[in-house]
């Protein structure tokens, strides 16, 4: 299929990219860089997009999985950012990725620590967010409006809540993506289907307005990539390739709670952070029964690591805030794993929590365009703005309603039906390709078998053949999220390594 990414396609397209001059070179294949590649390719431009590591290797895989309408930005008076978020959320829910993005309810418990005035302010904020939803054209059947529930209903939704002093709760709805890394893979594959050359393990050593000096990280060979325009979409690493850009990374830590740690959860939660206005710890149930809890907002000083670590202080902080609303606070043993991501904020002074999440497009004297800031929800608009700046003569962007690989092309964004024997988990991760993944397990017995989190060996085979996975880390840490829990990763590693050997050699 034209969207398939694999080792053979990479080798062929790397060779062609070294011999030709592209209209656009994109550096970085997180959500924004992959989005730039898709936006430009869909406009008819020839595109080469490279990354030193893998698809979604950096910030894009470490998010809260929240596709949000910008409630926090409303509280800060950043109406433009909130509006942009609401519009892009609606596009993902209805048009571009309805198989990956859907509505998620959240409960804000009204405990004694949340006075009546604060509860009223929060409900007013939720209603303003609902008004933005309506103005952005997202129907209420797709994203329901907020409501207040009594204490009895709040405990039905989250039985682990502390009963003493509970006055009820506020229920609101927002978007969530089933897997942020899978969203990036879908964007990159859609770009490939439109002709973009997607090259992972290809490191940019230096940039200029005419291209890049690069190195194949698989062979060590260096070479020149030539292009008429260049976009730097490397996020927190943008300043390393463009000296005129000053990025101030902010660390956001998440916990992965063991299955059953919070008992049955029928909703996510917003847990107010004591002493903060409109800042919450987010509690998000996952398909596999585990629960994500996040996130912090702490400045990162010093060199930017490839894979940031979650410090113990962040873990303790998140457990303490969550414990403030629980009948029985959780302990360290309830944490199966933790991860940290770095937000690429443009340096504006002051605490990172106060820096604007609005994205910025910068053009250096040599012509290199850099896109920084923003968030996962608005990756598409960020990409559009970056291409507009780099290639102003290009046709208008076409991506606002362009379905991603796996999405339905049915008007109205209804997910394409899948056969009844396809497990729901596959349908929610692969969309209309779920049946093909299922068929792979049935037709090739060696691709059968189950791994942690309900992942099948067929999914790993599919990732090598069609999703650009080149090694076991790609399979366990990004195409699936088995690697979030160390013991799960260790259990699955031999299978992943075997599949890489057998499928890559086939």
The 8 nearest C-alpha neighbors of each residue, nearest first, counted from 0:
[[1, 2, 3, 192, 465, 4, 188, 191],
 [0, 2, 192, 3, 191, 193, 194, 188],
 [3, 1, 192, 188, 191, 0, 189, 4],
 [4, 2, 465, 0, 1, 466, 188, 5],
 [3, 5, 467, 465, 466, 8, 2, 188],
 [6, 4, 467, 8, 464, 7, 465, 463],
 [5, 7, 9, 8, 10, 469, 467, 4],
 [8, 6, 10, 9, 5, 11, 4, 12],
 [9, 7, 11, 5, 10, 6, 12, 4],
 [8, 10, 6, 12, 7, 11, 13, 198],
 [11, 9, 13, 7, 8, 12, 6, 14],
 [12, 10, 8, 14, 13, 9, 7, 15],
 [11, 13, 15, 9, 14, 10, 16, 8],
 [14, 12, 16, 10, 15, 11, 9, 17],
 [13, 15, 12, 11, 17, 16, 10, 18],
 [16, 14, 12, 18, 17, 13, 19, 11],
 [17, 15, 13, 18, 14, 19, 12, 224],
 [16, 18, 14, 15, 224, 19, 13, 223],
 [19, 17, 15, 16, 14, 20, 224, 225],
 [20, 18, 16, 17, 21, 15, 225, 224],
 [19, 21, 225, 226, 22, 227, 18, 16],
 [22, 20, 226, 23, 45, 46, 19, 227],
 [21, 23, 227, 45, 226, 44, 46, 228],
 [24, 22, 228, 46, 21, 226, 229, 227],
 [23, 25, 229, 47, 226, 48, 46, 230],
 [26, 24, 48, 230, 229, 47, 231, 49],
 [27, 25, 231, 49, 232, 48, 50, 233],
 [26, 28, 233, 50, 232, 32, 49, 29],
 [29, 27, 32, 33, 54, 50, 55, 30],
 [28, 30, 55, 32, 31, 59, 33, 27],
 [29, 31, 183, 33, 32, 34, 59, 378],
 [32, 30, 34, 378, 33, 29, 382, 35],
 [33, 31, 28, 35, 27, 232, 34, 29],
 [32, 34, 28, 187, 36, 30, 35, 31],
 [33, 35, 31, 37, 32, 382, 36, 379],
 [36, 34, 382, 32, 38, 33, 37, 39],
 [37, 35, 33, 39, 34, 38, 190, 40],
 [38, 36, 190, 34, 40, 35, 39, 41],
 [39, 37, 35, 41, 36, 40, 34, 398],
 [38, 40, 42, 36, 41, 37, 44, 35],
 [39, 41, 44, 43, 37, 42, 38, 193],
 [40, 42, 38, 43, 39, 37, 193, 397],
 [43, 41, 39, 40, 394, 44, 396, 38],
 [42, 44, 40, 41, 45, 39, 394, 193],
 [45, 43, 40, 39, 42, 22, 46, 23],
 [44, 46, 22, 21, 40, 23, 195, 43],
 [47, 45, 195, 23, 21, 24, 44, 22],
 [46, 48, 196, 24, 195, 25, 197, 23],
 [49, 47, 25, 197, 24, 26, 198, 196],
 [48, 50, 198, 26, 199, 201, 27, 197],
 [51, 49, 27, 199, 201, 52, 28, 202],
 [50, 52, 202, 200, 201, 199, 49, 53],
 [51, 53, 200, 50, 199, 56, 54, 201],
 [54, 52, 56, 199, 55, 200, 50, 51],
 [53, 55, 28, 56, 29, 184, 183, 199],
 [56, 54, 29, 59, 180, 60, 57, 183],
 [55, 57, 53, 54, 52, 60, 29, 58],
 [58, 56, 55, 59, 60, 29, 305, 306],
 [57, 59, 340, 61, 60, 341, 342, 62],
 [58, 60, 55, 29, 61, 57, 30, 62],
 [61, 59, 180, 179, 55, 58, 62, 57],
 [62, 60, 340, 58, 59, 339, 63, 338],
 [61, 63, 64, 60, 59, 340, 58, 179],
 [62, 64, 65, 293, 61, 294, 253, 291],
 [65, 63, 176, 62, 175, 179, 178, 66],
 [66, 64, 175, 63, 67, 174, 176, 62],
 [67, 65, 174, 175, 376, 88, 176, 64],
 [66, 68, 174, 69, 65, 173, 88, 376],
 [67, 69, 85, 84, 70, 81, 88, 128],
 [68, 70, 81, 72, 71, 84, 67, 73],
 [71, 69, 73, 72, 128, 68, 74, 81],
 [70, 72, 74, 73, 69, 277, 75, 278],
 [71, 73, 77, 75, 69, 74, 70, 81],
 [72, 74, 76, 70, 75, 71, 78, 77],
 [73, 75, 71, 72, 76, 70, 277, 124],
 [76, 74, 72, 73, 77, 71, 78, 277],
 [75, 77, 73, 74, 78, 72, 79, 71],
 [78, 76, 72, 73, 75, 80, 79, 81],
 [77, 79, 81, 73, 80, 76, 82, 72],
 [78, 80, 82, 81, 77, 83, 72, 84],
 [79, 81, 83, 82, 78, 77, 357, 84],
 [82, 80, 69, 78, 84, 79, 83, 72],
 [83, 81, 85, 79, 84, 80, 78, 86],
 [82, 84, 80, 86, 85, 81, 79, 87],
 [83, 85, 68, 81, 87, 82, 86, 69],
 [86, 84, 68, 82, 88, 83, 87, 132],
 [87, 85, 135, 89, 83, 88, 84, 82],
 [86, 88, 90, 84, 89, 85, 377, 83],
 [89, 87, 85, 91, 90, 86, 84, 66],
 [88, 90, 92, 86, 87, 137, 91, 93],
 [89, 91, 87, 94, 93, 88, 92, 95],
 [90, 92, 95, 96, 88, 89, 93, 94],
 [93, 91, 97, 89, 100, 90, 101, 88],
 [94, 92, 412, 90, 97, 91, 89, 411],
 [95, 93, 412, 400, 90, 91, 402, 96],
 [94, 96, 402, 91, 403, 401, 400, 90],
 [95, 97, 91, 98, 406, 99, 403, 100],
 [98, 96, 92, 100, 99, 93, 414, 91],
 [99, 97, 430, 96, 427, 406, 414, 100],
 [100, 98, 96, 97, 176, 177, 427, 428],
 [101, 99, 176, 97, 92, 175, 98, 96],
 [102, 100, 174, 175, 92, 97, 103, 176],
 [101, 103, 174, 173, 142, 175, 172, 104],
 [102, 104, 173, 172, 174, 175, 101, 105],
 [105, 103, 172, 266, 171, 267, 173, 170],
 [106, 104, 267, 268, 171, 266, 170, 172],
 [105, 107, 268, 170, 169, 269, 108, 168],
 [106, 108, 269, 169, 168, 268, 270, 170],
 [109, 107, 168, 110, 106, 167, 169, 270],
 [108, 110, 168, 167, 166, 113, 165, 107],
 [109, 111, 165, 112, 113, 108, 164, 166],
 [112, 110, 113, 164, 114, 109, 165, 166],
 [113, 111, 110, 114, 109, 273, 271, 323],
 [112, 114, 111, 110, 109, 117, 118, 115],
 [115, 113, 117, 116, 112, 118, 111, 110],
 [114, 116, 118, 117, 119, 113, 109, 120],
 [115, 117, 119, 118, 114, 120, 113, 121],
 [116, 118, 120, 119, 114, 115, 121, 113],
 [119, 117, 115, 121, 120, 116, 122, 114],
 [120, 118, 116, 122, 117, 121, 115, 123],
 [119, 121, 117, 123, 118, 122, 116, 124],
 [122, 120, 124, 118, 123, 119, 117, 125],
 [123, 121, 125, 119, 124, 120, 126, 118],
 [122, 124, 120, 126, 121, 125, 119, 127],
 [125, 123, 121, 127, 122, 126, 128, 120],
 [124, 126, 122, 128, 127, 123, 129, 121],
 [127, 125, 129, 123, 128, 124, 122, 130],
 [126, 128, 130, 124, 129, 125, 123, 131],
 [127, 129, 125, 131, 126, 130, 70, 124],
 [130, 128, 126, 132, 127, 131, 144, 125],
 [129, 131, 127, 133, 132, 128, 134, 126],
 [130, 132, 134, 128, 129, 133, 135, 127],
 [133, 131, 129, 135, 130, 134, 137, 85],
 [132, 134, 130, 136, 135, 131, 137, 129],
 [133, 135, 131, 136, 132, 130, 137, 86],
 [136, 134, 86, 132, 133, 137, 131, 85],
 [135, 137, 133, 134, 138, 132, 89, 86],
 [136, 138, 89, 132, 133, 135, 139, 141],
 [139, 137, 140, 141, 136, 142, 133, 132],
 [138, 140, 143, 142, 141, 144, 137, 133],
 [139, 141, 138, 142, 143, 137, 144, 102],
 [142, 140, 139, 138, 143, 137, 102, 92],
 [141, 143, 139, 140, 102, 172, 138, 144],
 [144, 142, 139, 140, 172, 141, 145, 171],
 [143, 145, 129, 171, 139, 172, 142, 146],
 [146, 144, 171, 170, 125, 172, 126, 143],
 [147, 145, 170, 169, 148, 171, 144, 122],
 [146, 148, 169, 168, 170, 149, 145, 167],
 [147, 149, 168, 167, 152, 169, 153, 146],
 [150, 148, 167, 152, 151, 153, 168, 166],
 [167, 149, 151, 153, 166, 152, 165, 154],
 [152, 150, 154, 153, 149, 155, 167, 148],
 [151, 153, 155, 154, 149, 150, 148, 156],
 [154, 152, 150, 156, 155, 151, 167, 168],
 [155, 153, 158, 157, 156, 151, 152, 160],
 [156, 154, 152, 153, 158, 157, 151, 265],
 [155, 157, 265, 153, 154, 266, 264, 158],
 [156, 158, 154, 264, 159, 155, 160, 153],
 [159, 157, 154, 160, 155, 156, 263, 262],
 [160, 158, 157, 325, 326, 261, 262, 161],
 [161, 159, 325, 326, 158, 324, 157, 162],
 [162, 160, 326, 325, 324, 163, 159, 165],
 [161, 163, 165, 160, 164, 326, 154, 150],
 [164, 162, 165, 161, 110, 326, 111, 166],
 [163, 165, 111, 110, 166, 162, 161, 109],
 [164, 166, 110, 162, 163, 167, 109, 150],
 [167, 165, 150, 109, 164, 110, 149, 168],
 [150, 168, 166, 149, 109, 148, 165, 153],
 [167, 169, 108, 109, 148, 107, 153, 147],
 [168, 170, 147, 107, 106, 146, 148, 171],
 [171, 169, 106, 146, 145, 105, 147, 107],
 [170, 172, 145, 105, 104, 169, 144, 106],
 [173, 171, 104, 103, 105, 143, 142, 102],
 [172, 174, 103, 102, 67, 104, 175, 68],
 [173, 175, 66, 102, 101, 67, 103, 65],
 [176, 174, 65, 66, 64, 100, 101, 103],
 [177, 175, 100, 64, 178, 99, 179, 65],
 [176, 178, 99, 100, 175, 179, 64, 428],
 [179, 177, 181, 176, 180, 64, 182, 99],
 [178, 180, 182, 181, 60, 64, 176, 59],
 [181, 179, 60, 183, 182, 55, 178, 477],
 [182, 180, 184, 178, 183, 179, 185, 478],
 [181, 183, 185, 179, 180, 184, 186, 178],
 [182, 184, 186, 30, 180, 181, 185, 55],
 [183, 185, 181, 187, 182, 186, 188, 180],
 [186, 184, 182, 188, 404, 183, 187, 403],
 [185, 187, 183, 189, 184, 188, 33, 403],
 [188, 186, 190, 33, 184, 189, 185, 183],
 [189, 187, 2, 191, 185, 190, 186, 184],
 [188, 190, 192, 186, 191, 187, 404, 403],
 [189, 191, 37, 187, 193, 188, 192, 195],
 [192, 190, 195, 188, 194, 193, 2, 189],
 [191, 193, 2, 1, 189, 190, 194, 188],
 [194, 192, 190, 191, 40, 41, 195, 189],
 [193, 195, 191, 192, 40, 196, 190, 45],
 [196, 194, 191, 46, 190, 40, 47, 193],
 [195, 197, 47, 48, 191, 12, 46, 198],
 [196, 198, 48, 195, 49, 47, 191, 199],
 [199, 197, 49, 9, 48, 201, 196, 50],
 [198, 200, 50, 53, 201, 49, 52, 51],
 [201, 199, 51, 52, 216, 50, 215, 202],
 [202, 200, 215, 51, 199, 50, 214, 49],
 [203, 201, 51, 214, 213, 50, 204, 200],
 [202, 204, 213, 205, 212, 211, 214, 201],
 [203, 205, 213, 212, 202, 214, 206, 211],
 [206, 204, 212, 211, 203, 240, 207, 213],
 [207, 205, 211, 210, 240, 212, 208, 203],
 [208, 206, 209, 210, 211, 367, 365, 205],
 [207, 209, 366, 367, 365, 210, 229, 228],
 [210, 208, 207, 226, 227, 225, 228, 229],
 [211, 209, 225, 226, 207, 224, 208, 206],
 [212, 210, 206, 224, 205, 223, 213, 207],
 [211, 213, 223, 205, 204, 203, 222, 224],
 [214, 212, 203, 204, 202, 222, 221, 211],
 [213, 215, 221, 202, 220, 201, 216, 219],
 [214, 216, 201, 219, 220, 217, 218, 200],
 [215, 217, 200, 219, 218, 201, 214, 202],
 [218, 216, 215, 219, 200, 201, 220, 214],
 [219, 217, 220, 215, 216, 214, 221, 200],
 [220, 218, 216, 215, 217, 214, 221, 201],
 [219, 221, 215, 218, 214, 222, 216, 217],
 [222, 220, 214, 213, 215, 219, 212, 223],
 [221, 223, 213, 212, 214, 224, 220, 17],
 [224, 222, 212, 211, 213, 225, 17, 221],
 [223, 225, 211, 210, 17, 212, 226, 16],
 [226, 224, 210, 20, 209, 223, 21, 211],
 [225, 227, 21, 210, 20, 209, 228, 23],
 [226, 228, 22, 209, 23, 21, 229, 20],
 [227, 229, 23, 226, 208, 22, 389, 24],
 [228, 230, 24, 367, 23, 208, 25, 210],
 [231, 229, 368, 25, 369, 367, 232, 24],
 [230, 232, 369, 26, 233, 368, 25, 370],
 [233, 231, 27, 32, 26, 370, 234, 369],
 [232, 234, 27, 237, 236, 231, 26, 235],
 [235, 233, 343, 237, 236, 232, 371, 372],
 [234, 236, 343, 237, 248, 246, 233, 342],
 [235, 237, 234, 233, 239, 238, 303, 240],
 [238, 236, 233, 234, 239, 235, 240, 241],
 [237, 239, 241, 244, 240, 242, 236, 245],
 [238, 240, 237, 236, 241, 242, 244, 235],
 [241, 239, 238, 237, 205, 206, 242, 236],
 [242, 240, 238, 243, 239, 244, 237, 206],
 [241, 243, 244, 238, 240, 239, 245, 237],
 [242, 244, 241, 245, 363, 238, 364, 361],
 [245, 243, 238, 242, 241, 246, 237, 361],
 [246, 244, 238, 346, 345, 247, 243, 242],
 [247, 245, 345, 346, 344, 343, 248, 238],
 [246, 248, 346, 344, 345, 343, 249, 245],
 [249, 247, 343, 342, 299, 341, 344, 235],
 [248, 250, 298, 342, 341, 297, 299, 296],
 [251, 249, 341, 297, 296, 340, 298, 299],
 [250, 252, 295, 296, 340, 294, 339, 341],
 [253, 251, 339, 294, 295, 338, 309, 293],
 [254, 252, 293, 294, 292, 338, 337, 339],
 [253, 255, 337, 292, 291, 336, 256, 293],
 [254, 256, 291, 336, 335, 337, 290, 334],
 [257, 255, 334, 290, 335, 289, 333, 254],
 [258, 256, 335, 289, 260, 333, 334, 259],
 [257, 259, 289, 288, 260, 256, 290, 287],
 [258, 260, 262, 261, 257, 263, 288, 289],
 [261, 259, 257, 258, 262, 333, 256, 329],
 [262, 260, 259, 159, 263, 264, 258, 290],
 [261, 263, 259, 260, 264, 159, 158, 157],
 [264, 262, 261, 265, 259, 158, 157, 159],
 [265, 263, 157, 266, 156, 262, 284, 261],
 [266, 264, 156, 157, 263, 267, 155, 284],
 [267, 265, 104, 105, 264, 156, 268, 106],
 [266, 268, 105, 283, 282, 104, 284, 106],
 [269, 267, 106, 105, 282, 107, 281, 270],
 [268, 270, 107, 281, 279, 280, 106, 105],
 [269, 271, 280, 279, 107, 268, 272, 281],
 [272, 270, 279, 278, 273, 269, 280, 277],
 [271, 273, 279, 275, 278, 274, 320, 270],
 [274, 272, 275, 271, 320, 112, 276, 278],
 [273, 275, 272, 276, 271, 278, 277, 112],
 [276, 274, 273, 272, 278, 277, 271, 279],
 [275, 277, 278, 274, 272, 74, 271, 273],
 [276, 278, 71, 275, 74, 279, 271, 121],
 [279, 277, 276, 275, 272, 271, 280, 71],
 [280, 278, 271, 270, 272, 269, 281, 277],
 [279, 281, 270, 293, 294, 269, 271, 272],
 [280, 282, 269, 293, 292, 268, 279, 283],
 [281, 283, 292, 268, 267, 291, 269, 280],
 [282, 284, 267, 291, 290, 281, 285, 292],
 [285, 283, 290, 267, 289, 291, 288, 282],
 [286, 284, 289, 287, 290, 288, 283, 291],
 [285, 287, 288, 284, 289, 424, 177, 452],
 [286, 288, 285, 452, 289, 453, 258, 284],
 [289, 287, 258, 285, 286, 290, 284, 259],
 [288, 290, 258, 285, 257, 287, 256, 284],
 [289, 291, 284, 256, 285, 283, 255, 292],
 [290, 292, 255, 283, 254, 282, 256, 284],
 [293, 291, 282, 254, 253, 281, 290, 283],
 [294, 292, 253, 281, 280, 252, 295, 254],
 [293, 295, 252, 251, 253, 280, 292, 281],
 [294, 296, 251, 252, 297, 293, 250, 313],
 [297, 295, 251, 250, 352, 249, 294, 351],
 [296, 298, 250, 249, 295, 299, 351, 251],
 [299, 297, 249, 351, 250, 248, 300, 296],
 [300, 298, 248, 249, 250, 297, 301, 247],
 [301, 299, 298, 302, 248, 303, 247, 249],
 [300, 302, 303, 299, 304, 248, 298, 247],
 [303, 301, 304, 300, 299, 236, 305, 248],
 [302, 304, 301, 305, 236, 235, 299, 307],
 [305, 303, 306, 307, 302, 308, 301, 236],
 [304, 306, 307, 303, 57, 56, 236, 52],
 [305, 307, 304, 308, 57, 340, 339, 56],
 [308, 306, 304, 339, 305, 340, 309, 341],
 [309, 307, 339, 310, 338, 306, 337, 340],
 [308, 310, 339, 338, 252, 337, 311, 313],
 [311, 309, 312, 313, 308, 314, 252, 339],
 [310, 312, 314, 313, 315, 309, 316, 308],
 [311, 313, 315, 310, 314, 316, 309, 317],
 [314, 312, 316, 311, 315, 310, 317, 252],
 [313, 315, 311, 317, 316, 312, 318, 310],
 [316, 314, 318, 312, 313, 317, 319, 311],
 [315, 317, 313, 319, 314, 318, 312, 320],
 [316, 318, 320, 314, 319, 315, 321, 313],
 [319, 317, 321, 315, 316, 320, 322, 314],
 [320, 318, 322, 316, 317, 321, 315, 323],
 [321, 319, 317, 323, 322, 318, 316, 272],
 [320, 322, 318, 323, 319, 324, 317, 270],
 [321, 323, 328, 319, 325, 324, 320, 318],
 [322, 324, 320, 321, 325, 319, 328, 161],
 [325, 323, 322, 161, 160, 321, 326, 110],
 [326, 324, 160, 161, 322, 327, 328, 159],
 [325, 327, 161, 160, 159, 328, 162, 324],
 [326, 328, 325, 329, 322, 159, 161, 160],
 [329, 327, 322, 325, 326, 330, 323, 321],
 [330, 328, 333, 322, 327, 318, 331, 260],
 [331, 329, 332, 333, 328, 318, 334, 322],
 [330, 332, 333, 334, 329, 318, 315, 314],
 [333, 331, 334, 330, 335, 329, 257, 256],
 [334, 332, 331, 330, 257, 256, 260, 335],
 [335, 333, 256, 332, 331, 336, 255, 257],
 [336, 334, 257, 256, 255, 484, 333, 337],
 [337, 335, 255, 484, 334, 483, 254, 338],
 [338, 336, 254, 255, 253, 309, 339, 483],
 [337, 339, 309, 253, 252, 308, 254, 340],
 [340, 338, 252, 309, 251, 308, 307, 253],
 [339, 341, 61, 58, 251, 250, 252, 307],
 [340, 342, 250, 249, 248, 58, 251, 343],
 [341, 343, 249, 248, 344, 250, 340, 58],
 [344, 342, 235, 248, 234, 372, 246, 371],
 [345, 343, 372, 247, 246, 248, 342, 346],
 [344, 346, 246, 247, 372, 347, 245, 371],
 [347, 345, 247, 246, 245, 348, 344, 354],
 [346, 348, 345, 354, 349, 247, 344, 355],
 [349, 347, 346, 350, 354, 351, 247, 353],
 [348, 350, 351, 347, 353, 354, 352, 346],
 [349, 351, 352, 353, 354, 348, 298, 297],
 [352, 350, 354, 353, 298, 249, 349, 297],
 [351, 353, 350, 354, 296, 297, 249, 355],
 [354, 352, 351, 350, 355, 349, 356, 348],
 [355, 353, 351, 352, 356, 347, 350, 344],
 [354, 356, 357, 353, 344, 372, 345, 358],
 [357, 355, 373, 372, 358, 354, 374, 344],
 [358, 356, 373, 355, 372, 80, 359, 374],
 [357, 359, 372, 373, 371, 356, 381, 360],
 [358, 360, 371, 370, 372, 361, 357, 373],
 [359, 361, 370, 369, 385, 371, 362, 368],
 [362, 360, 369, 368, 359, 370, 363, 244],
 [361, 363, 368, 367, 366, 369, 364, 360],
 [362, 364, 366, 367, 365, 368, 361, 243],
 [365, 363, 366, 362, 367, 208, 243, 368],
 [366, 364, 208, 363, 367, 207, 362, 209],
 [367, 365, 208, 363, 364, 362, 368, 207],
 [366, 368, 208, 229, 363, 362, 365, 230],
 [369, 367, 362, 230, 361, 231, 389, 366],
 [370, 368, 231, 361, 230, 360, 232, 362],
 [369, 371, 360, 232, 359, 385, 361, 231],
 [372, 370, 359, 358, 234, 343, 369, 345],
 [373, 371, 358, 344, 343, 356, 345, 357],
 [372, 374, 358, 356, 357, 377, 371, 375],
 [375, 373, 376, 377, 378, 372, 356, 358],
 [374, 376, 378, 377, 30, 59, 373, 66],
 [377, 375, 66, 374, 378, 88, 84, 87],
 [376, 378, 380, 379, 375, 374, 87, 84],
 [377, 379, 31, 381, 375, 380, 376, 30],
 [380, 378, 382, 381, 377, 34, 383, 31],
 [381, 379, 383, 382, 377, 378, 384, 87],
 [382, 380, 378, 384, 379, 383, 377, 385],
 [381, 383, 35, 379, 385, 380, 34, 384],
 [382, 384, 380, 386, 381, 385, 387, 38],
 [383, 385, 387, 381, 382, 386, 380, 388],
 [386, 384, 382, 388, 387, 383, 360, 389],
 [385, 387, 389, 383, 388, 384, 390, 382],
 [386, 388, 391, 384, 385, 390, 389, 383],
 [389, 387, 385, 386, 391, 390, 384, 368],
 [388, 390, 386, 387, 391, 385, 368, 228],
 [391, 389, 387, 392, 393, 386, 388, 228],
 [392, 390, 387, 393, 388, 389, 386, 394],
 [391, 393, 390, 394, 387, 395, 389, 388],
 [392, 394, 391, 390, 395, 42, 387, 44],
 [395, 393, 42, 396, 392, 43, 391, 397],
 [396, 394, 397, 393, 42, 387, 383, 392],
 [395, 397, 398, 38, 42, 383, 394, 41],
 [398, 396, 399, 41, 395, 401, 42, 38],
 [397, 399, 401, 400, 396, 38, 41, 379],
 [400, 398, 401, 397, 90, 95, 379, 396],
 [401, 399, 94, 398, 95, 402, 90, 397],
 [400, 402, 398, 95, 399, 403, 397, 94],
 [403, 401, 95, 406, 94, 400, 408, 96],
 [404, 402, 95, 406, 189, 185, 96, 186],
 [403, 405, 185, 189, 406, 402, 188, 186],
 [404, 406, 430, 431, 432, 429, 403, 407],
 [407, 405, 96, 403, 402, 404, 98, 430],
 [406, 408, 415, 414, 409, 412, 413, 402],
 [407, 409, 410, 402, 406, 412, 415, 94],
 [408, 410, 407, 412, 413, 411, 415, 414],
 [411, 409, 412, 408, 413, 94, 407, 93],
 [410, 412, 413, 93, 409, 94, 408, 414],
 [411, 413, 93, 94, 410, 409, 97, 414],
 [412, 414, 411, 409, 415, 407, 97, 93],
 [415, 413, 407, 98, 97, 412, 416, 406],
 [414, 416, 407, 431, 413, 417, 430, 406],
 [417, 415, 414, 418, 431, 430, 407, 413],
 [418, 416, 431, 419, 415, 434, 421, 426],
 [419, 417, 420, 421, 416, 434, 433, 422],
 [418, 420, 421, 417, 422, 416, 423, 434],
 [419, 421, 418, 422, 417, 434, 437, 423],
 [420, 422, 419, 418, 434, 423, 437, 417],
 [423, 421, 424, 425, 420, 426, 419, 437],
 [422, 424, 426, 425, 427, 421, 428, 420],
 [423, 425, 427, 422, 426, 428, 286, 421],
 [426, 424, 428, 433, 427, 423, 422, 429],
 [425, 427, 430, 423, 433, 429, 424, 428],
 [428, 426, 424, 425, 98, 430, 429, 99],
 [427, 429, 425, 426, 430, 99, 424, 177],
 [430, 428, 433, 432, 426, 405, 425, 427],
 [431, 429, 405, 426, 98, 432, 433, 406],
 [430, 432, 405, 433, 415, 417, 429, 406],
 [433, 431, 429, 435, 430, 434, 405, 436],
 [434, 432, 429, 436, 426, 425, 435, 431],
 [433, 435, 437, 436, 432, 438, 421, 417],
 [436, 434, 438, 432, 437, 433, 439, 431],
 [437, 435, 433, 439, 438, 434, 457, 458],
 [436, 438, 434, 435, 439, 440, 433, 421],
 [439, 437, 435, 441, 440, 436, 434, 442],
 [438, 440, 436, 442, 437, 441, 443, 457],
 [441, 439, 447, 457, 446, 438, 437, 443],
 [442, 440, 438, 439, 443, 444, 437, 447],
 [443, 441, 439, 440, 438, 444, 446, 437],
 [442, 444, 445, 446, 440, 441, 439, 447],
 [445, 443, 447, 446, 440, 441, 442, 439],
 [444, 446, 447, 443, 440, 448, 456, 457],
 [447, 445, 457, 456, 440, 444, 443, 448],
 [448, 446, 440, 444, 445, 456, 457, 455],
 [449, 447, 456, 455, 446, 450, 457, 445],
 [448, 450, 455, 454, 453, 456, 451, 447],
 [449, 451, 454, 455, 453, 491, 452, 448],
 [450, 452, 453, 487, 454, 481, 449, 491],
 [453, 451, 454, 287, 450, 481, 487, 449],
 [452, 454, 451, 450, 449, 455, 287, 424],
 [455, 453, 450, 452, 449, 451, 456, 458],
 [456, 454, 449, 457, 458, 450, 448, 453],
 [455, 457, 446, 459, 458, 447, 448, 449],
 [458, 456, 446, 460, 440, 455, 459, 447],
 [459, 457, 461, 456, 460, 455, 462, 436],
 [458, 460, 462, 456, 457, 461, 474, 463],
 [459, 461, 457, 463, 462, 458, 464, 456],
 [462, 460, 458, 464, 459, 463, 465, 457],
 [461, 463, 466, 459, 460, 465, 464, 468],
 [464, 462, 468, 460, 461, 467, 465, 466],
 [465, 463, 461, 5, 462, 460, 466, 4],
 [464, 466, 3, 4, 462, 461, 463, 5],
 [467, 465, 462, 4, 468, 463, 3, 464],
 [466, 468, 5, 4, 463, 465, 469, 462],
 [469, 467, 463, 473, 462, 466, 470, 474],
 [470, 468, 467, 473, 463, 6, 499, 471],
 [471, 469, 473, 472, 468, 499, 474, 496],
 [470, 472, 474, 495, 473, 496, 475, 499],
 [473, 471, 475, 474, 476, 470, 477, 482],
 [472, 474, 468, 477, 471, 470, 476, 475],
 [475, 473, 478, 471, 472, 476, 479, 477],
 [474, 476, 482, 481, 472, 479, 473, 480],
 [475, 477, 482, 480, 472, 473, 474, 479],
 [476, 478, 479, 473, 180, 480, 474, 475],
 [479, 477, 474, 473, 181, 475, 476, 462],
 [480, 478, 477, 475, 481, 474, 476, 454],
 [481, 479, 476, 482, 483, 475, 477, 478],
 [480, 482, 475, 483, 488, 479, 487, 476],
 [481, 483, 488, 476, 475, 480, 484, 485],
 [484, 482, 481, 480, 336, 485, 476, 337],
 [483, 485, 336, 482, 487, 486, 335, 488],
 [486, 484, 488, 487, 482, 489, 483, 336],
 [485, 487, 489, 488, 484, 490, 482, 491],
 [488, 486, 490, 484, 489, 485, 481, 451],
 [487, 489, 482, 485, 491, 486, 490, 481],
 [488, 490, 486, 492, 487, 491, 485, 493],
 [491, 489, 487, 488, 492, 486, 493, 451],
 [492, 490, 488, 489, 494, 493, 487, 450],
 [491, 493, 495, 489, 494, 490, 488, 496],
 [494, 492, 496, 495, 491, 497, 490, 489],
 [495, 493, 497, 492, 496, 491, 498, 456],
 [496, 494, 492, 498, 471, 497, 493, 499],
 [495, 497, 499, 493, 471, 498, 494, 492],
 [498, 496, 494, 500, 495, 499, 501, 493],
 [497, 499, 501, 495, 500, 496, 502, 494],
 [498, 500, 496, 497, 502, 503, 501, 470],
 [501, 499, 497, 498, 503, 502, 504, 496],
 [500, 502, 498, 504, 499, 503, 497, 505],
 [503, 501, 505, 504, 499, 498, 500, 460],
 [504, 502, 499, 505, 500, 501, 463, 6],
 [503, 505, 502, 501, 500, 499, 498, 6],
 [504, 502, 503, 501, 500, 464, 499, 498]]
